Amino acid sequence: VFSSSHARLSVIFPWGSAHQGSCHVISRLLKKMAFHQHVQKKPTRKTCMHSHCACLLQMRTTRKVSVWPVGLVGGRRYERPVVENGKVVGWYTGWRADRPFAIDMAGFAVSLQVILSHPKAVFKRRGSQPGMQESDFLKQITTVEELEPKANNCTKVLVWHTRTEKVNLANEPKYHLDTVSIEV
């Protein structure tokens, strides 16, 4: 579905199909190709969405690259960018907080202008280490210092991973809890 102000493209593969494991990667690549082919004179935003529930109003204000917490991800109630004085300074995550962008795909939006101004930026289907696709992509188009924290400085969960199975919170910390209180 394409509109004059926002675009959304979803690709769904049947469960158990040959493409099921690469569904999100293929979806992301198709989205990027579709935006390049269907862009009009003044494109405004590109929003990455697939099987997530989201608050689009926060995403609409993205100037370049915006970020927010994601609920029910990585075996935790949520993961989020850590924000101080309106800037991202780290990551509250259950896995490899040392990644350049320790963020889930559902935790950011990129303006279409940024995508178009970086025509060689791609999601790597092969060549990325597990869990590094987001970092590998974002390193091509922005820096951590340039990220735009949304959702009340990343203290509100507006996006969740949704599934039809019991939630696995195996990575929920017992110690080193988050410094802010977040309702999930």
ABEGO torsion letter per residue (X at the ends): XBBAABBBBBBBBBBGBAAAAAAAAAAAAAAAAAAAAABBABBABBBBBBABBBBAAAAAABABBBBBBBBGBGGBABBBBBBBGGBBAEBBBABGAABABBBBAAABBBBAAAAAABAABBBBABGBBBGAAAAAAAAAABBAAABBBBGGGGABBABBBBBABBBBAAABBABGBBABBBBX
